[in-house]
């Protein structure tokens, strides 16, 4: 069992840190809103710290799941950042979805300080975090990954090293690109069924058994039909992620026409007041337009 710090206790980080504690690791948490850290300690045990540096002190591993590039820099660097408190040889594991650029920047800073660094974004949403069955895609050295993987296993269904630093983030971009087009296609399919006077449940029962079946169809069609969008990953965060995907595509020369289009559809959802709705809310846009 390891001594672990976990930075960021949002809808993903709170249960992920809980799985670490349940697995027997000694966990110290940090969150910008202190009340969340206090609540986690009451619910899960362990300790909380006032700064990332204090949380990271003497830990073998420091996990983070925060909001964006700037949030990640803030918890890593500076006199109160995690890097300042970590002991030589400790490994920082970043579960935030951020740009490959900031990942490589922070990995270099960690290396200069004698620390390991693994970029390890996750897929599976809030339910995956709560049930400990996330897909974790990692970048970094083989040695750092091999050391961190048994700890990550506390909340992972699958954990895979994809390559050197930044490869985990690039793989997460592939994930978000695939989801964007899929959810739009599912939204159009269900909307078409509605307009055609078909039973959505009957349609899904039939087509989900063939090539059209997907996780999104199986887990979201009922809430999409009901117009309920308080489940899983928020539109605001999806737009953040798609922005990273599109910026990286410009750098690499990849063409992402469908992703760019769906990003604008999510912008329309935000304008409808749905920034905190989950990503399946694309169907609400279609209903409004019809």
N, C-alpha and C positions, 0 to 999 in steps of 0.2 A: 504494500500500500504506500501511496505517495503523499507528500504534503503539497497541496494544490491551492492556487488562488483562482477565483473566477471573477472576471470584471464584466459587469453588465447583466442586469437581472430583469430584462424585458420578458416578453411572452415566450421567447426561446431560451434565454439564459437562465431564467428562474428554474424551470424543470431540469435543464441540463446540469446545473450545479447540484440540484437535488439528487440526480442519479449518481453523481460522483460521491456524494456523502453516503448514499445508500450502499454503494459498492465498498465502503469502508475507508475511503480516502479522507485525509484530514483537510477540510476545506475552509478557507477564509474568503469571504466575498467582499466586493466593492460595487457600489452603485452611486451615481451622482445624486439621486434622491435617497437620502439616508433611510427614510421610512421603509423603503422596499428592502434594503439590506437588513434592517431590524426584523421585518416581517419574515424574511427568508430564514434568519437564525431561529426565530420562534417556531417556524414550521419544520425546519430540517436539521437544526443543530448547528454545530460549527461556530465560526466567529465572523464578525465583519470588521472592516478597517476603514479609516477615514480617507485614505488616499490609495491610488494604485500601488505606489511604492511601498506603503506599509503592508498592503495585502500580499504583495509579492515577496516580501522579505523572508529569506531562508526557504522558500518554496522550491520544489523540484520542477514543477510545471506551473505556468501561468496561462490560463485560458481566457479568451476575450470574445464577447459577442455584443458589439455595440452598433452604432447606427450607420456611419459612413466614413470616408477617408479622414475627415477632420477629427471625428470622434476617436478614431483609432490612433491617430497621431497624439491626441491629447492624453490618452491613457497609457501610451508607450513612452513618450519622451518628456523632457523637462525634469526639474528637480523632484517633482511629485509623481512622475511617470513610473510605470512598472520597471523599465530598464534600470532605473536608478536604484531600485531596491533588490533586484534579482542577484543571486549569487552566481559566480562564474560556473559555467556548465549547465545552468538551468535552461529550460526550453520554453519559449513563448509559442502558444498555439492560438492562431487567430481564426475564429469561426465567423467573423463578420464577412459579409459580401462587400468587397471594396475593389478598387482598380488594381490591376497587376502592377501598375507603376508604383503605387504607395506600398504594396507588398514588397517589392524588390528594394525600395528605399529603406524600409524598416528592417528587412532581413539583413541588409548591409550594415545598418547601425547596430543591430544585435550582434552580428559577427565581430564588429570592431570592439564591442564590449565583452567579448568572450562568451556570448550567449547563443543558444540555438533558436531557430525560428521556423515554424511550420505554418504555411497558409492552409487553412482547412475549412473552407466554407461548407455549408450543409444544405441539404434539400430534404423536404418531408414536412415542413411547416410546423405549426404549433402542436398538432396532434402527434407528429413524429417525435418532437422533443419531449412531449409529456409521456409518450409510451416508450421512449428510449430506442427508437428504430429509425434514426436518421441515416441518410446516405451522406458520407463525408468524403470529400475529394481533396487530396492533399498535394502540396508542393513543398519542396525542401530537400535537404540531403537525406540519403538513405539512413544514415545513422540517427539523425534527429527524428525522422519518421518512425523508425523501429522502436525508439525509446518512448515516443508519445502514443503510439497506436494502442498499447494495452490500457492506457488511461482513457483515451477517446472511446474505447469499446464500451464504456459504461452507458453510453447513449447512442451507439451506432448499430445499425443493421448491417451496413457494409462500410468499410473504410479502405481507401485505396490510394497509394501514392501514384500521382499522375506524371511526375517529373520534377525538375528543379524548381526553385523559388518562382512563384507566380503561376505555376501550372494548375494548382488547385483553383485559383480564381478564374483562369481561362476556361476550365472545365465547368465551373458554375455558370459562366456566361453561356456556354452551350446549353446548359439546363434551362436557363431563363428564356433563351431564344426558342427552344422547343416548346416550352409551356405557353409562350405568348400566342403563337400560331394555333396551338391545339385548343386553347380556351376560346379563342375567337371562332374557330371552326365548330366547336361544341355549342357555343352560344347561337350561331347561325342555324345549326341543325335543330336545336330545341325550339327556336323562334319559328322556324319554318313549319315544324310539326304543329305548333300552336295555331298558326295562321291557316294550316290545311285542315284543321279540325280533328287532328289525330290525338290519341291518348299518349302523352309523353311517356308515362310509365310503360305502356305496351311497346312503344317504339324503342325505348332504351333496352327493355328486356330482350328484344330481338337483335338489335344491331350491336349491342355490347358483347354478344357471343361471337361476333365475327371480327373483321379487320378494323372496325371502327372503335372497338372497345379501348378504354383507357382508365387510368386511375381517376382522372378528373371526372369522367362520365359516371363511374361507379360511386364516387364519393360526393359529387356536387349536383347531380341532376335534380334531386328532390328539392334542395334549397334554392337552386336556380329557378325551378318551376314556381316555387312559393314566393320568390322575390326576397329571399332572406340572404343577406350578405355579410353576416358577422362571423365568418368562419375562415380562419387561416390568414394568408399573407395579404397585407393591405395594398391597395392601389398606389398609394404614395410611395411605398417601398419598391413596388414593381417598377414604377417609372424611374426611380433612382437606379435600379439595376439595369433597366433597358438603356438608360443613358450611358452607363458604363459600357454596355455591349456595343452600342452604336459608335461611341468614340473609339473603342478598340478596333472595330471593323474598319473605320477610316484609316487607322494606322496600319492595319494588316492588308488592306485592299479587299477584304471580304464583302460580298454583296448581301445585304440584309433587307430586301424590300418589304417583306411581310412584317418583319419585326418593327421597321420604321413606321409602317401603317398602323399596326396595333398599338404602338406607343402613342400615336395621336388619338386613337380611340380611347385609350386610358386617360388622356388629357381631357377628352370630352366628359368622361365619367367624373373626373375631378371637378369640372365646371358644374356638374349636376349636384355637387355636394357629397360625392362619393369617395373622397380621398382615403377615408378609413374603411370603406367597404373592402371585402376580399376580392381577389382577382376575377372570380367568376361573375362579377357584376357587369361584365361586358354585355350580357343579355339585357340589362336594364337600359343601356344605350339604344339597342335595337328596338326595344318596346317603345321608347320615347319617340323614335324616328318614324315609327309605323302609324 
